């Protein structure tokens, strides 16, 4: 799977409705039927959703609306080839050789031709071949270790610059998801070298990649890592560097108000897909889900994607001009133990494992689901697979029968008794508690606040004192080893399992965690097993066996727990047609070109 970190910062207001006049939305009753206003609960932070600190769903929504590529997932989780952009094919199986061809006549929003050299950006940022610690060159991409590292040779590019042929040193099963365009290489280069023309800038980028010119690569990487990360603090307006705003997709970015809204407008130069009927999309941040529902009722927004609560669902269903869409998102809440958290420092491996296990035995997963999830989806169940195989998947029961999750599924009395025994073994009790720090995101997020409170209360029963420390910028603090445990959600963007290694695997140096392995879990058995997802073509049984090996080690090492699959809803004004939420991210906007009033 390919994953994105996700935070939904939603607070349920005790009284009244948050006024929307400060959110820069269009007035109620606007007559413009080519405008769609989408309310989300969390702020956008960056125009570079591939950066490891900004790989958030809200940033990914902008990337999808303004981006382009060879394929996309529909609402049936089927990968659809986008032939209007180009084509790709296997030229040779051994070594795996892929030809990608971009259609002639496609241009960036500034009029510059889109060509095969623009595909180099993803290879440069994700392969690791263009990092150099001694020279201070590092591309902080969430895609590190995802498979692009298996390409070590510069691709063969055709004379017309539209076709690139890529040769893999090793096979990779998810190659079909690798090739796409992110930031235009000419504009990225001009951020570092503003006096260069478009052609000169592209040439400098290509030459730096071919020759590994570390001086130029450092200048480019520094811009890639920092220049786009301002959306939550600075507006997009006439003073914004236009090179930050060049896009390839159906929309361009017109303006933004930090923490409140972003306005996208149709890109007149877009040719690779149907021209959308909707000419303007406004992404509005409304942190309060009650206010979000009221804004929809008032006609101030057209689509909402709130954190679901029972009260909100009932309220939306009662609104006469609203259509409510319930769907099972491929998003799941989980809890991690940071193996380099301060509480574990200096402990023997055996002691730390005992204490992690004691902690995990206290997590009141059933209570969390009963009190916080079943109010929206009465059929909700505790998730017992971290792969994940969701509850409706027959593999869920098959996996949980053998993975080692069973002790965490026992009744509370049984779990707490086992936790007490493990704590007592090392001298901890209610009078001499083990002290831990819990990190989580969105201090105003009502569900997460309640989740944290339930975790703290349950742990206290056996002699674990959990200090709950929420943070508004939690995603940027993951992996800083300042807390002992944390919980958040992963949202899948594809159906393949290769991303699991990015989250739980070991980097190619054999000694450090991969880019999204925020818990510093270095288990060679797991890394070797998960590598098979990309290194081989596995059938369903083969994939299950790989995941079974992974899950057995996960529970043996006591590094975390799955909690629950999100019960998600969207709602839209009835006059807006063809809204079809998808389980995969980006859940709401994947078919924007079909929307119409």
C-alpha positions as CSV (number, residue, x, y, z in Angstrom):
1,X,0.0,0.0,0.0
2,X,1.0,3.6,-0.5
3,X,0.1,5.6,2.6
4,X,-0.4,9.2,3.6
5,X,-0.4,10.5,7.1
6,X,-3.7,12.1,8.0
7,X,-4.9,14.3,10.7
8,X,-8.5,15.5,11.2
9,X,-8.5,18.4,13.6
10,X,-12.1,18.6,14.5
11,X,-13.6,20.1,17.7
12,X,-17.3,19.8,18.6
13,X,-18.4,23.3,19.7
14,X,-20.4,23.4,22.9
15,X,-22.6,26.2,21.7
16,X,-23.6,27.8,18.4
17,X,-22.0,27.7,15.0
18,X,-18.7,29.0,13.8
19,X,-19.3,32.0,11.6
20,X,-17.9,31.5,8.1
21,X,-17.4,35.1,7.2
22,X,-13.8,34.9,8.4
23,X,-13.1,31.8,6.3
24,X,-13.1,33.7,2.9
25,X,-15.9,31.6,1.5
26,X,-18.3,32.9,-1.1
27,X,-21.6,34.4,0.2
28,X,-24.6,32.2,0.8
29,X,-26.8,31.8,-2.3
30,X,-24.0,32.5,-4.7
31,X,-25.4,32.3,-8.2
32,X,-22.2,30.9,-9.8
33,X,-22.9,27.3,-10.6
34,X,-19.4,26.6,-11.8
35,X,-18.1,27.0,-8.2
36,X,-17.7,24.2,-5.7
37,X,-16.8,25.0,-2.1
38,X,-15.4,22.0,-0.2
39,X,-15.1,22.2,3.6
40,X,-12.3,20.2,5.3
41,X,-11.5,20.1,8.9
42,X,-7.7,20.5,8.8
43,X,-5.4,23.2,7.4
44,X,-3.2,22.8,4.4
45,X,0.5,23.2,5.2
46,X,2.5,22.8,2.0
47,X,2.3,22.7,-1.8
48,X,4.7,19.7,-1.6
49,X,2.8,16.8,-0.2
50,X,5.7,14.5,-1.0
51,X,7.7,16.1,1.8
52,X,7.9,13.8,4.8
53,X,6.6,16.4,7.2
54,X,3.7,17.5,4.9
55,X,2.4,14.2,3.6
56,X,-1.1,15.0,4.7
57,X,-4.4,14.2,3.0
58,X,-5.3,17.8,2.8
59,X,-2.1,18.7,1.0
60,X,-2.6,15.6,-1.2
61,X,-6.0,16.9,-2.3
62,X,-4.4,20.0,-3.7
63,X,-1.7,17.9,-5.4
64,X,-4.3,15.8,-7.0
65,X,-6.4,18.7,-8.3
66,X,-3.3,20.5,-9.7
67,X,-1.3,17.4,-10.8
68,X,-1.3,15.0,-13.6
69,X,0.1,11.5,-14.5
70,X,-0.3,8.2,-16.2
71,X,-3.0,6.7,-14.0
72,X,-5.4,7.2,-11.0
73,X,-7.6,5.1,-8.8
74,X,-11.4,5.2,-9.2
75,X,-14.0,4.6,-6.4
76,X,-13.8,0.9,-7.0
77,X,-10.1,0.9,-6.1
78,X,-9.3,0.1,-9.7
79,X,-6.2,1.6,-11.3
80,X,-7.3,3.5,-14.4
81,X,-4.8,4.4,-17.1
82,X,-5.0,8.0,-18.2
83,X,-4.1,7.8,-21.9
84,X,-4.7,11.5,-22.4
85,X,-1.5,12.1,-20.5
86,X,0.5,9.3,-22.0
87,X,1.3,5.6,-22.1
88,X,3.6,3.1,-20.4
89,X,4.6,-0.4,-21.1
90,X,7.0,-3.2,-20.2
91,X,9.8,-3.4,-22.8
92,X,11.6,-6.3,-21.2
93,X,11.1,-8.4,-18.1
94,X,14.7,-9.1,-17.4
95,X,16.0,-6.7,-16.4
96,X,12.7,-5.0,-15.9
97,X,12.6,-2.2,-18.5
98,X,9.8,0.3,-18.7
99,X,9.0,2.8,-21.4
100,X,7.0,5.9,-20.4
101,X,5.7,8.2,-23.2
102,X,4.1,11.6,-22.6
103,X,1.7,12.8,-25.2
104,X,2.8,15.6,-27.5
105,X,1.5,19.1,-26.8
106,X,1.0,18.9,-23.0
107,X,2.3,22.0,-21.2
108,X,2.7,23.3,-17.7
109,X,0.4,26.2,-16.7
110,X,3.1,28.6,-17.7
111,X,3.2,27.2,-21.2
112,X,6.4,25.2,-20.9
113,X,6.3,21.8,-22.5
114,X,5.9,18.8,-20.2
115,X,8.4,16.2,-21.2
116,X,10.3,13.1,-19.9
117,X,12.9,15.2,-18.1
118,X,10.1,16.3,-15.7
119,X,9.8,12.6,-14.7
120,X,13.3,12.8,-13.3
121,X,12.2,14.8,-10.3
122,X,10.5,11.7,-8.7
123,X,13.6,9.6,-9.3
124,X,15.9,12.2,-7.8
125,X,13.8,12.8,-4.7
126,X,12.8,9.2,-4.0
127,X,15.8,7.0,-5.0
128,X,18.3,8.2,-2.5
129,X,21.0,8.1,-5.2
130,X,21.1,11.9,-5.1
131,X,21.6,12.3,-1.4
132,X,25.1,13.1,-0.1
133,X,25.5,13.5,3.6
134,X,29.0,14.8,3.4
135,X,27.9,17.5,1.0
136,X,24.7,18.3,2.9
137,X,22.5,17.1,0.1
138,X,19.2,15.4,1.2
139,X,15.8,15.2,-0.4
140,X,13.3,14.8,2.5
141,X,10.8,12.7,0.5
142,X,8.2,10.4,2.0
143,X,8.8,8.1,-1.0
144,X,12.3,7.1,0.0
145,X,12.9,3.4,-0.3
146,X,9.6,2.8,-2.1
147,X,11.3,1.2,-5.2
148,X,12.8,4.0,-7.2
149,X,16.2,3.1,-5.6
150,X,16.2,0.1,-7.9
151,X,16.9,2.4,-10.8
152,X,20.5,3.4,-10.8
153,X,21.1,4.4,-14.4
154,X,19.9,7.6,-16.1
155,X,17.0,6.8,-18.3
156,X,17.3,6.8,-22.1
157,X,15.3,9.8,-23.4
158,X,14.1,10.1,-27.0
159,X,15.1,12.8,-29.3
160,X,11.7,14.5,-29.0
161,X,12.2,14.4,-25.2
162,X,8.8,12.7,-24.7
163,X,9.8,9.1,-24.1
164,X,11.9,7.8,-21.3
165,X,13.1,4.2,-21.0
166,X,13.9,3.1,-17.4
167,X,16.0,0.0,-16.5
168,X,15.6,-1.5,-13.0
169,X,18.5,-3.3,-11.4
170,X,16.0,-5.5,-9.6
171,X,12.3,-6.3,-10.3
172,X,9.7,-4.3,-8.6
173,X,6.0,-5.3,-8.6
174,X,4.6,-1.8,-8.1
175,X,6.5,-0.1,-10.9
176,X,3.2,1.0,-12.4
177,X,2.8,3.6,-9.6
178,X,6.3,5.1,-9.8
179,X,6.2,7.4,-12.8
180,X,4.5,10.8,-12.6
181,X,5.2,14.5,-12.5
182,X,5.4,16.6,-9.4
183,X,7.0,20.0,-9.5
184,X,8.2,21.2,-12.9
185,X,12.0,20.9,-13.0
186,X,12.5,24.2,-14.7
187,X,10.5,26.1,-12.1
188,X,12.2,24.2,-9.2
189,X,15.6,25.1,-10.6
190,X,14.6,28.7,-11.0
191,X,13.8,28.9,-7.3
192,X,17.5,28.4,-6.7
193,X,18.7,30.1,-9.9
194,X,16.1,32.8,-10.7
195,X,18.0,34.4,-13.6
196,X,17.9,31.3,-15.8
197,X,15.5,31.0,-18.6
198,X,13.1,28.0,-18.7
199,X,15.4,26.1,-21.1
200,X,18.5,27.0,-19.2
201,X,16.9,25.9,-15.9
202,X,15.9,22.5,-17.2
203,X,19.3,22.0,-18.7
204,X,21.0,22.8,-15.4
205,X,18.7,20.4,-13.6
206,X,19.4,17.6,-16.1
207,X,23.1,18.2,-16.1
208,X,23.3,18.2,-12.3
209,X,21.5,14.9,-12.2
210,X,23.6,13.3,-14.9
211,X,26.9,14.5,-13.5
212,X,25.9,14.4,-9.8
213,X,26.9,18.0,-9.4
214,X,26.5,18.2,-5.6
215,X,26.6,22.0,-5.5
216,X,23.6,22.4,-7.8
217,X,21.8,19.4,-6.3
218,X,22.2,20.9,-2.8
219,X,20.7,24.2,-4.0
220,X,17.8,22.3,-5.6
221,X,17.2,20.0,-2.6
222,X,17.2,22.9,-0.2
223,X,14.4,24.6,-2.2
224,X,12.4,21.4,-2.6
225,X,12.6,20.8,1.1
226,X,11.6,24.3,2.2
227,X,10.2,26.6,-0.4
228,X,6.7,25.1,-0.6
229,X,6.0,24.8,3.1
230,X,4.3,28.1,3.9
231,X,0.6,27.6,3.2
232,X,-0.4,27.6,6.9
233,X,1.6,30.8,7.7
234,X,1.6,33.0,4.5
235,X,-1.0,33.8,1.9
236,X,-0.8,33.0,-1.8
237,X,-1.3,36.3,-3.5
238,X,0.4,38.7,-6.0
239,X,3.6,38.6,-4.0
240,X,4.0,34.8,-4.1
241,X,6.9,33.5,-6.3
242,X,5.0,32.3,-9.4
243,X,7.4,29.4,-9.8
244,X,5.8,27.8,-6.7
245,X,2.4,27.8,-8.4
246,X,3.1,26.2,-11.8
247,X,0.9,23.1,-12.2
248,X,0.2,20.5,-14.8
249,X,-3.4,19.5,-13.9
250,X,-6.9,20.7,-14.4
251,X,-6.6,23.5,-11.9
252,X,-4.1,26.2,-10.9
253,X,-3.9,27.9,-7.5
254,X,-5.3,31.4,-7.5
255,X,-5.0,32.5,-3.9
256,X,-5.1,31.3,-0.3
257,X,-5.7,32.6,3.2
258,X,-3.6,30.8,5.8
259,X,-5.5,28.4,7.9
260,X,-8.8,29.3,6.2
261,X,-9.1,28.7,2.5
262,X,-7.5,28.1,-0.9
263,X,-9.0,28.9,-4.3
264,X,-8.3,26.9,-7.4
265,X,-9.3,27.9,-10.9
266,X,-9.5,25.9,-14.1
267,X,-6.3,25.7,-16.0
268,X,-7.0,26.8,-19.6
269,X,-3.9,25.0,-20.9
270,X,-4.9,21.6,-19.5
271,X,-5.4,19.0,-22.3
272,X,-4.8,15.5,-20.9
273,X,-8.4,14.9,-19.6
274,X,-11.9,16.2,-19.9
275,X,-12.4,19.9,-19.2
276,X,-14.1,20.1,-15.8
277,X,-17.5,21.8,-15.7
278,X,-16.5,23.2,-12.3
279,X,-14.4,26.3,-13.1
280,X,-13.5,27.2,-9.5
281,X,-12.9,25.0,-6.4
282,X,-12.5,26.6,-3.1
283,X,-11.1,24.5,-0.2
284,X,-12.3,25.9,3.1
285,X,-11.1,24.9,6.5
286,X,-13.8,24.6,9.2
287,X,-12.4,22.8,12.2
288,X,-15.8,22.4,13.9
289,X,-17.9,19.7,12.3
290,X,-21.2,21.2,13.7
291,X,-20.3,24.5,12.0
292,X,-19.4,22.5,8.9
293,X,-22.8,21.0,8.7
294,X,-24.5,24.3,9.3
295,X,-22.4,26.0,6.6
296,X,-23.7,23.3,4.1
297,X,-27.3,23.9,5.2
298,X,-26.8,27.6,4.8
299,X,-25.5,27.2,1.2
300,X,-22.1,28.6,2.2
301,X,-20.3,25.4,1.1
302,X,-21.3,22.7,-1.3
303,X,-19.4,19.6,-0.1
304,X,-18.2,18.7,3.4
305,X,-15.8,16.0,4.5
306,X,-16.2,16.1,8.3
307,X,-15.1,13.9,11.1
308,X,-18.3,11.9,11.6
309,X,-20.3,11.9,14.8
310,X,-23.8,10.5,15.4
311,X,-25.3,13.9,16.0
312,X,-23.8,15.3,12.8
313,X,-25.0,12.4,10.7
314,X,-28.5,12.7,12.0
315,X,-28.4,16.5,11.5
316,X,-27.2,16.1,7.9
317,X,-29.8,13.5,7.1
318,X,-32.5,15.9,8.3
319,X,-31.4,18.7,6.0
320,X,-33.8,18.7,3.0
321,X,-31.3,19.8,0.3
322,X,-28.4,17.5,1.4
323,X,-27.2,14.2,0.2
324,X,-25.2,12.2,2.7
325,X,-22.6,9.7,1.5
326,X,-21.4,7.1,4.0
327,X,-18.4,5.0,3.0
328,X,-15.7,2.8,4.4
329,X,-12.5,4.8,4.1
330,X,-9.2,2.9,3.6
331,X,-8.0,4.8,6.7
332,X,-7.2,3.3,10.0
333,X,-6.3,4.6,13.5
334,X,-3.4,2.9,15.2
335,X,-1.1,3.3,18.2
336,X,2.7,3.2,17.9
337,X,5.4,2.7,20.6
338,X,8.5,4.8,19.8
339,X,11.3,2.5,20.6
340,X,13.7,5.4,21.1
341,X,11.3,7.3,23.4
342,X,12.8,8.7,26.6
343,X,11.1,6.1,28.9
344,X,12.9,3.2,27.2
345,X,16.4,4.7,27.3
346,X,18.9,2.4,29.0
347,X,16.6,-0.5,29.5
348,X,17.5,-4.0,28.5
349,X,15.7,-5.3,25.5
350,X,13.8,-7.9,27.6
351,X,12.6,-5.3,30.1
352,X,11.6,-2.8,27.5
353,X,9.6,-5.5,25.7
354,X,7.8,-6.5,28.9
355,X,6.9,-2.9,29.6
356,X,5.7,-2.2,26.1
357,X,3.6,-5.3,26.2
358,X,2.1,-4.2,29.6
359,X,1.3,-0.8,28.1
360,X,-0.4,-2.3,25.0
361,X,-2.4,-4.7,27.2
362,X,-4.1,-1.7,28.8
363,X,-5.2,0.0,25.6
364,X,-9.0,-0.1,25.8
365,X,-9.6,-0.7,22.2
366,X,-13.1,-2.1,22.6
367,X,-14.2,0.8,24.8
368,X,-12.8,3.3,22.2
369,X,-14.8,1.6,19.4
370,X,-17.9,1.3,21.6
371,X,-17.9,4.9,22.8
372,X,-16.4,6.8,19.9
373,X,-16.9,4.8,16.7
374,X,-20.1,2.8,17.0
375,X,-22.1,6.0,17.5
376,X,-21.5,6.6,13.8
377,X,-21.3,3.0,12.5
378,X,-23.1,0.6,14.8
379,X,-21.4,-2.3,13.0
380,X,-17.9,-1.0,13.8
381,X,-15.4,-3.5,15.2
382,X,-11.9,-3.4,16.7
383,X,-9.3,-3.7,14.0
384,X,-7.0,-6.7,14.7
385,X,-4.8,-6.5,11.6
386,X,-2.1,-3.9,11.2
387,X,-1.4,-4.9,7.5
388,X,-4.2,-3.9,7.4
389,X,-6.8,-6.4,6.3
390,X,-10.0,-4.6,7.3
391,X,-12.8,-6.4,9.2
392,X,-14.9,-7.1,6.1
393,X,-11.9,-8.9,4.5
394,X,-11.9,-12.7,5.1
395,X,-8.1,-12.3,5.7
396,X,-8.8,-10.3,8.8
397,X,-10.1,-13.3,10.8
398,X,-7.5,-15.6,9.2
399,X,-4.7,-13.2,10.2
400,X,-5.8,-12.5,13.7
401,X,-6.0,-16.2,14.4
402,X,-2.3,-16.7,14.1
403,X,-0.6,-13.3,14.3
404,X,-0.2,-13.0,18.1
405,X,-2.9,-10.3,18.5
406,X,-5.1,-12.5,20.7
407,X,-3.8,-11.3,24.1
408,X,-5.0,-7.8,23.2
409,X,-8.5,-9.1,22.3
410,X,-9.1,-10.6,25.8
411,X,-11.6,-9.1,28.3
412,X,-10.3,-6.1,30.2
413,X,-9.9,-8.0,33.5
414,X,-7.7,-10.6,31.8
415,X,-5.6,-7.9,30.0
416,X,-5.1,-5.7,33.0
417,X,-4.1,-8.7,35.2
418,X,-1.4,-9.7,32.7
419,X,-0.2,-6.1,32.5
420,X,0.0,-5.8,36.3
421,X,2.1,-9.0,36.4
422,X,4.6,-7.6,33.8
423,X,4.9,-4.3,35.6
424,X,5.4,-6.0,39.0
425,X,8.2,-8.1,37.5
426,X,10.1,-4.9,37.1
427,X,9.0,-3.1,40.3
428,X,6.2,-0.9,38.9
429,X,2.8,-0.6,40.5
430,X,0.1,2.0,41.1
431,X,2.3,3.4,43.9
432,X,5.4,3.4,41.8
433,X,4.1,4.0,38.3
434,X,5.9,3.6,35.0
435,X,5.8,7.1,33.5
436,X,5.2,7.5,29.7
437,X,4.4,10.4,27.3
438,X,1.6,10.1,24.7
439,X,1.9,12.2,21.6
440,X,-1.2,12.8,19.4
441,X,-2.5,15.4,17.0
442,X,-5.1,18.1,16.9
443,X,-5.7,19.3,20.4
444,X,-9.2,20.4,19.4
445,X,-10.0,17.0,17.8
446,X,-12.9,15.7,20.0
447,X,-12.5,12.1,19.1
448,X,-8.8,12.0,19.6
449,X,-9.1,13.9,22.8
450,X,-11.5,11.3,24.1
451,X,-9.3,8.5,22.8
452,X,-6.3,9.9,24.7
453,X,-8.4,10.2,27.9
454,X,-9.5,6.6,27.7
455,X,-5.9,5.4,27.2
456,X,-4.7,7.5,30.2
457,X,-7.5,6.2,32.4
458,X,-7.0,2.5,31.5
459,X,-3.2,2.6,32.0
460,X,-3.6,4.2,35.4
461,X,-5.5,1.2,36.7
462,X,-2.4,-1.0,36.6
463,X,0.4,1.5,37.4
464,X,1.2,3.3,34.2
465,X,1.1,7.1,34.4
466,X,0.6,8.4,30.9
467,X,1.2,12.1,30.3
468,X,-1.0,13.1,27.3
469,X,0.7,15.8,25.2
470,X,-1.3,16.8,22.1
471,X,0.2,19.0,19.4
472,X,-1.2,21.1,16.6
473,X,1.9,20.3,14.5
474,X,2.1,16.6,15.5
475,X,2.9,15.3,12.0
476,X,6.1,17.3,11.9
477,X,7.1,15.9,15.3
478,X,6.7,12.2,14.4
479,X,10.0,10.4,14.8
480,X,11.7,13.0,17.0
481,X,11.9,10.5,19.9
482,X,10.5,12.9,22.4
483,X,7.5,10.8,23.3
484,X,7.0,7.1,24.2
485,X,3.9,6.4,22.3
486,X,1.6,8.1,19.7
487,X,-1.6,7.5,17.8
488,X,-2.7,8.7,14.4
489,X,-4.2,7.3,11.2
490,X,-2.8,6.0,8.0
491,X,-4.8,6.6,4.8
492,X,-4.1,4.4,1.8
493,X,-3.7,5.8,-1.6
494,X,-3.3,2.5,-3.5
495,X,-4.1,-1.2,-3.2
496,X,-0.5,-2.6,-3.2
497,X,1.4,-3.6,-0.1
498,X,4.8,-2.2,-1.0
499,X,4.4,0.8,1.3
500,X,4.4,-1.3,4.4
501,X,8.2,-1.5,4.1
502,X,8.4,2.3,4.1
503,X,6.6,2.4,7.4
504,X,8.2,-0.6,9.1
505,X,11.4,-1.4,7.2
506,X,15.1,-0.8,7.4
507,X,16.9,1.6,5.1
508,X,19.3,0.3,2.5
509,X,22.2,1.0,4.8
510,X,21.0,-1.8,7.0
511,X,21.2,0.3,10.2
512,X,18.6,3.1,10.1
513,X,14.8,3.1,9.8
514,X,13.1,3.9,6.5
515,X,11.6,7.4,6.0
516,X,8.2,6.7,7.5
517,X,9.4,4.3,10.2
518,X,8.8,6.8,13.0
519,X,9.1,4.2,15.8
520,X,12.7,3.1,15.0
521,X,11.7,-0.5,14.8
522,X,14.7,-2.4,13.1
523,X,13.6,-6.0,12.6
524,X,15.5,-7.7,9.8
525,X,13.0,-10.5,9.6
526,X,10.2,-8.0,8.8
527,X,12.3,-6.0,6.4
528,X,13.3,-9.1,4.4
529,X,9.7,-10.3,4.3
530,X,8.2,-7.0,3.3
531,X,10.8,-6.6,0.5
532,X,9.1,-9.6,-1.2
533,X,6.1,-7.4,-2.0
534,X,8.2,-5.4,-4.4
535,X,10.8,-7.9,-5.4
536,X,8.4,-10.6,-6.5
537,X,5.0,-11.1,-8.1
538,X,3.0,-12.6,-5.3
539,X,-0.4,-14.1,-5.5
540,X,-3.0,-13.5,-2.7
541,X,-1.7,-16.4,-0.7
542,X,1.9,-15.4,-1.1
543,X,1.1,-11.8,-0.1
544,X,-0.8,-13.1,3.0
545,X,2.2,-15.2,4.1
546,X,4.5,-12.2,3.8
547,X,2.1,-10.1,5.9
548,X,1.7,-12.9,8.4
549,X,5.4,-13.0,9.0
550,X,5.3,-9.2,9.4
551,X,2.4,-9.3,11.9
552,X,3.8,-12.1,14.0
553,X,7.0,-10.0,14.5
554,X,4.9,-6.9,15.1
555,X,3.0,-8.4,18.0
556,X,6.0,-10.4,19.3
557,X,8.1,-7.2,19.5
558,X,5.1,-5.2,21.0
559,X,5.6,-2.1,18.9
560,X,2.0,-1.1,18.5
561,X,-1.7,-1.9,18.0
562,X,-4.3,-1.4,15.3
563,X,-7.4,0.4,16.7
564,X,-10.2,0.8,14.1
565,X,-11.1,1.6,10.5
566,X,-12.6,5.0,10.1
567,X,-16.3,5.3,9.5
568,X,-16.4,8.2,7.0
569,X,-19.1,10.4,5.6
570,X,-19.3,13.2,3.1
571,X,-22.3,15.4,2.3
572,X,-23.1,17.6,-0.6
573,X,-25.9,19.9,-1.8
574,X,-28.4,17.8,-3.8
575,X,-27.9,20.0,-6.8
576,X,-24.3,18.9,-7.2
577,X,-24.2,15.6,-9.1
578,X,-21.7,12.8,-9.5
579,X,-20.1,13.0,-6.1
580,X,-18.7,9.5,-5.6
581,X,-16.5,9.2,-2.5
582,X,-13.7,6.6,-2.8
583,X,-12.1,4.5,0.0
584,X,-8.7,5.5,-1.2
585,X,-7.2,9.0,-0.8
586,X,-8.1,11.5,-2.3
587,X,-11.5,10.3,-1.2
588,X,-13.8,13.1,-2.4
589,X,-12.2,14.8,-5.3
590,X,-10.9,11.8,-7.4
591,X,-13.5,12.4,-10.1
592,X,-13.8,16.2,-10.1
593,X,-14.2,16.2,-13.9
594,X,-17.6,14.5,-13.6
595,X,-19.1,17.0,-11.1
596,X,-21.8,19.3,-12.4
597,X,-24.9,21.1,-11.2
